[in-house]
Amino acid sequence: MDQKTEDFYKRLKEELANSTVWPAEYLFKFIIPSDNHKLAIIEKSFDNMGAVIKTSTSKNGKYTSISVNLTMKSAQAIVDKYQELSTIEGIISL
């Protein structure tokens, strides 16, 4: 992981820790190239966690946006989930 990415995750964790009482609802947002396999990986990552997952395909069908709403235990759990999913080729975390 490069320094810029490490700094981003550190800043995210600090901001979440300082602004939220845990456990708390959190909304993950991602954009991926439309690919059922990549979507399945993301869905499986949140399996059995009580997540509400909504997807929407772009007008031309090239991209899929994914919103995942669930209760997270801590700021670190959110950072861990983003890092876990960052290995998916083409994923954009919002």
CORMOQUI-V599445 format. One record per residue. N is the residue number from 1. SS is DSSP state (a for helix, b for strand, c for the rest). PHI is phi as a letter, one per 20 degrees, with the letter a starting at -180 (* if undefined). PSI is psi in whole degrees, 0 to 359 (none if undefined). Layout:
BEGIN
n:N ss:SS phi:PHI psi:PSI
n:N ss:SS phi:PHI psi:PSI
END
This chain:
BEGIN
n:1 ss:c phi:* psi:133
n:2 ss:c phi:f psi:168
n:3 ss:a phi:f psi:321
n:4 ss:a phi:f psi:318
n:5 ss:a phi:f psi:317
n:6 ss:a phi:g psi:317
n:7 ss:a phi:f psi:320
n:8 ss:a phi:f psi:311
n:9 ss:a phi:f psi:322
n:10 ss:a phi:f psi:315
n:11 ss:a phi:f psi:317
n:12 ss:a phi:g psi:313
n:13 ss:a phi:f psi:315
n:14 ss:a phi:f psi:315
n:15 ss:a phi:f psi:317
n:16 ss:a phi:f psi:318
n:17 ss:a phi:f psi:324
n:18 ss:a phi:e psi:344
n:19 ss:a phi:d psi:1
n:20 ss:c phi:c psi:144
n:21 ss:c phi:e psi:126
n:22 ss:c phi:e psi:147
n:23 ss:c phi:f psi:157
n:24 ss:b phi:b psi:156
n:25 ss:b phi:f psi:140
n:26 ss:b phi:b psi:142
n:27 ss:b phi:d psi:109
n:28 ss:b phi:e psi:141
n:29 ss:b phi:c psi:134
n:30 ss:b phi:c psi:155
n:31 ss:b phi:c psi:132
n:32 ss:b phi:c psi:155
n:33 ss:b phi:f psi:137
n:34 ss:c phi:g psi:114
n:35 ss:c phi:a psi:115
n:36 ss:a phi:f psi:327
n:37 ss:a phi:f psi:316
n:38 ss:a phi:f psi:319
n:39 ss:a phi:f psi:318
n:40 ss:a phi:f psi:323
n:41 ss:a phi:f psi:315
n:42 ss:a phi:f psi:313
n:43 ss:a phi:g psi:318
n:44 ss:a phi:f psi:325
n:45 ss:a phi:f psi:330
n:46 ss:c phi:d psi:6
n:47 ss:c phi:f psi:141
n:48 ss:c phi:m psi:25
n:49 ss:c phi:d psi:0
n:50 ss:c phi:m psi:23
n:51 ss:c phi:f psi:145
n:52 ss:b phi:d psi:115
n:53 ss:b phi:d psi:127
n:54 ss:b phi:c psi:138
n:55 ss:b phi:c psi:154
n:56 ss:b phi:b psi:131
n:57 ss:b phi:e psi:142
n:58 ss:c phi:f psi:164
n:59 ss:c phi:g psi:319
n:60 ss:c phi:e psi:358
n:61 ss:c phi:n psi:6
n:62 ss:c phi:f psi:331
n:63 ss:b phi:c psi:156
n:64 ss:b phi:c psi:129
n:65 ss:b phi:e psi:142
n:66 ss:b phi:c psi:127
n:67 ss:b phi:d psi:130
n:68 ss:b phi:c psi:116
n:69 ss:b phi:d psi:125
n:70 ss:b phi:a psi:167
n:71 ss:b phi:e psi:126
n:72 ss:b phi:d psi:150
n:73 ss:c phi:e psi:332
n:74 ss:c phi:a psi:167
n:75 ss:a phi:f psi:321
n:76 ss:a phi:f psi:323
n:77 ss:a phi:f psi:324
n:78 ss:a phi:f psi:313
n:79 ss:a phi:f psi:317
n:80 ss:a phi:g psi:319
n:81 ss:a phi:f psi:316
n:82 ss:a phi:f psi:317
n:83 ss:a phi:f psi:320
n:84 ss:a phi:g psi:316
n:85 ss:a phi:e psi:346
n:86 ss:c phi:f psi:346
n:87 ss:c phi:f psi:350
n:88 ss:c phi:f psi:123
n:89 ss:c phi:f psi:128
n:90 ss:c phi:n psi:358
n:91 ss:c phi:f psi:141
n:92 ss:b phi:d psi:122
n:93 ss:b phi:e psi:132
n:94 ss:c phi:d psi:none
END
